[in-house]
Amino acid sequence: MGAPAGLPDAIRDKLDEAIATAANDSIFQDPLKQAGFNLQVLPSVEFAAFIAEQDRVNGDLLKRAGLAR
């Protein structure tokens, strides 16, 4: 899920709560589990940190492989 930069904290928090509620519902979870997926729901602040770290790690790997500068 994404939202525009500068989204007010109160709206971000409501979205975080709504997404977590929907994602943790068995109607959503069961088909994913049956297909072999392991869903991890992170609040937006934690997700942003995760994405930033993955971008750094993958960028380093691509540079070492000679696929990026």
PyRosetta script that sets phi, psi and omega in degrees:
from pyrosetta import init, pose_from_sequence

init()
pose = pose_from_sequence("MGAPAGLPDAIRDKLDEAIATAANDSIFQDPLKQAGFNLQVLPSVEFAAFIAEQDRVNGDLLKRAGLAR")
pose.set_psi(1, 145.5)
pose.set_omega(1, 178.0)
pose.set_phi(2, -133.5)
pose.set_psi(2, 160.9)
pose.set_omega(2, 177.9)
pose.set_phi(3, -148.0)
pose.set_psi(3, 158.4)
pose.set_omega(3, -178.3)
pose.set_phi(4, -66.8)
pose.set_psi(4, 150.0)
pose.set_omega(4, 174.8)
pose.set_phi(5, -59.4)
pose.set_psi(5, 146.2)
pose.set_omega(5, 177.8)
pose.set_phi(6, 83.1)
pose.set_psi(6, 9.4)
pose.set_omega(6, 178.5)
pose.set_phi(7, -59.7)
pose.set_psi(7, 131.1)
pose.set_omega(7, 179.3)
pose.set_phi(8, -57.1)
pose.set_psi(8, 143.0)
pose.set_omega(8, -178.3)
pose.set_phi(9, -54.6)
pose.set_psi(9, -40.1)
pose.set_omega(9, -178.2)
pose.set_phi(10, -62.7)
pose.set_psi(10, -39.7)
pose.set_omega(10, 179.0)
pose.set_phi(11, -71.6)
pose.set_psi(11, -42.2)
pose.set_omega(11, 177.4)
pose.set_phi(12, -57.3)
pose.set_psi(12, -45.0)
pose.set_omega(12, -178.9)
pose.set_phi(13, -63.8)
pose.set_psi(13, -39.4)
pose.set_omega(13, 177.4)
pose.set_phi(14, -64.6)
pose.set_psi(14, -41.5)
pose.set_omega(14, 177.8)
pose.set_phi(15, -64.2)
pose.set_psi(15, -43.8)
pose.set_omega(15, 177.4)
pose.set_phi(16, -55.4)
pose.set_psi(16, -45.7)
pose.set_omega(16, -178.3)
pose.set_phi(17, -66.3)
pose.set_psi(17, -44.1)
pose.set_omega(17, -179.2)
pose.set_phi(18, -65.0)
pose.set_psi(18, -41.9)
pose.set_omega(18, 179.8)
pose.set_phi(19, -65.4)
pose.set_psi(19, -43.7)
pose.set_omega(19, 179.1)
pose.set_phi(20, -62.5)
pose.set_psi(20, -42.0)
pose.set_omega(20, 179.2)
pose.set_phi(21, -61.7)
pose.set_psi(21, -47.5)
pose.set_omega(21, -179.6)
pose.set_phi(22, -66.1)
pose.set_psi(22, -44.4)
pose.set_omega(22, -176.1)
pose.set_phi(23, -68.3)
pose.set_psi(23, -26.5)
pose.set_omega(23, -179.2)
pose.set_phi(24, -91.4)
pose.set_psi(24, 0.0)
pose.set_omega(24, 178.2)
pose.set_phi(25, -75.1)
pose.set_psi(25, 139.0)
pose.set_omega(25, -178.0)
pose.set_phi(26, -62.4)
pose.set_psi(26, -28.5)
pose.set_omega(26, 177.6)
pose.set_phi(27, -61.5)
pose.set_psi(27, -33.4)
pose.set_omega(27, 178.0)
pose.set_phi(28, -87.4)
pose.set_psi(28, -42.4)
pose.set_omega(28, -174.7)
pose.set_phi(29, -70.3)
pose.set_psi(29, -44.5)
pose.set_omega(29, -172.3)
pose.set_phi(30, -56.1)
pose.set_psi(30, -49.2)
pose.set_omega(30, 179.2)
pose.set_phi(31, -62.4)
pose.set_psi(31, -35.1)
pose.set_omega(31, 178.6)
pose.set_phi(32, -65.9)
pose.set_psi(32, -44.0)
pose.set_omega(32, 178.6)
pose.set_phi(33, -62.5)
pose.set_psi(33, -41.8)
pose.set_omega(33, 179.5)
pose.set_phi(34, -63.7)
pose.set_psi(34, -28.5)
pose.set_omega(34, 179.4)
pose.set_phi(35, -88.0)
pose.set_psi(35, 0.2)
pose.set_omega(35, 177.1)
pose.set_phi(36, 90.9)
pose.set_psi(36, 10.6)
pose.set_omega(36, 179.3)
pose.set_phi(37, -87.7)
pose.set_psi(37, 148.1)
pose.set_omega(37, 174.7)
pose.set_phi(38, -120.3)
pose.set_psi(38, 98.7)
pose.set_omega(38, -175.7)
pose.set_phi(39, -78.5)
pose.set_psi(39, 133.3)
pose.set_omega(39, 174.4)
pose.set_phi(40, -121.8)
pose.set_psi(40, 121.5)
pose.set_omega(40, -179.6)
pose.set_phi(41, -103.9)
pose.set_psi(41, 124.1)
pose.set_omega(41, 178.9)
pose.set_phi(42, -118.7)
pose.set_psi(42, 140.8)
pose.set_omega(42, 171.4)
pose.set_phi(43, -59.6)
pose.set_psi(43, 155.4)
pose.set_omega(43, -172.1)
pose.set_phi(44, -56.5)
pose.set_psi(44, -38.2)
pose.set_omega(44, -179.7)
pose.set_phi(45, -65.4)
pose.set_psi(45, -44.2)
pose.set_omega(45, 178.1)
pose.set_phi(46, -67.2)
pose.set_psi(46, -38.1)
pose.set_omega(46, 178.9)
pose.set_phi(47, -64.0)
pose.set_psi(47, -42.2)
pose.set_omega(47, 178.5)
pose.set_phi(48, -60.9)
pose.set_psi(48, -41.5)
pose.set_omega(48, 178.1)
pose.set_phi(49, -65.7)
pose.set_psi(49, -40.6)
pose.set_omega(49, 178.3)
pose.set_phi(50, -61.8)
pose.set_psi(50, -46.1)
pose.set_omega(50, -179.7)
pose.set_phi(51, -64.3)
pose.set_psi(51, -41.6)
pose.set_omega(51, 178.6)
pose.set_phi(52, -61.5)
pose.set_psi(52, -42.4)
pose.set_omega(52, 179.2)
pose.set_phi(53, -67.0)
pose.set_psi(53, -42.5)
pose.set_omega(53, 178.7)
pose.set_phi(54, -64.4)
pose.set_psi(54, -37.2)
pose.set_omega(54, 177.4)
pose.set_phi(55, -62.6)
pose.set_psi(55, -43.2)
pose.set_omega(55, 178.8)
pose.set_phi(56, -64.1)
pose.set_psi(56, -49.6)
pose.set_omega(56, -178.3)
pose.set_phi(57, -61.5)
pose.set_psi(57, -48.7)
pose.set_omega(57, -178.5)
pose.set_phi(58, -67.8)
pose.set_psi(58, -34.9)
pose.set_omega(58, 175.6)
pose.set_phi(59, -62.2)
pose.set_psi(59, -43.5)
pose.set_omega(59, 177.1)
pose.set_phi(60, -61.2)
pose.set_psi(60, -43.6)
pose.set_omega(60, 179.1)
pose.set_phi(61, -62.3)
pose.set_psi(61, -43.8)
pose.set_omega(61, 179.3)
pose.set_phi(62, -64.1)
pose.set_psi(62, -38.2)
pose.set_omega(62, 177.0)
pose.set_phi(63, -64.9)
pose.set_psi(63, -46.0)
pose.set_omega(63, 179.4)
pose.set_phi(64, -63.8)
pose.set_psi(64, -29.2)
pose.set_omega(64, 178.7)
pose.set_phi(65, -83.5)
pose.set_psi(65, -3.7)
pose.set_omega(65, -179.8)
pose.set_phi(66, 78.6)
pose.set_psi(66, 17.8)
pose.set_omega(66, -177.1)
pose.set_phi(67, -101.1)
pose.set_psi(67, -2.9)
pose.set_omega(67, 179.0)
pose.set_phi(68, -150.3)
pose.set_psi(68, 160.6)
pose.set_omega(68, 178.8)
pose.set_phi(69, -101.3)
pose.dump_pdb("model.pdb")
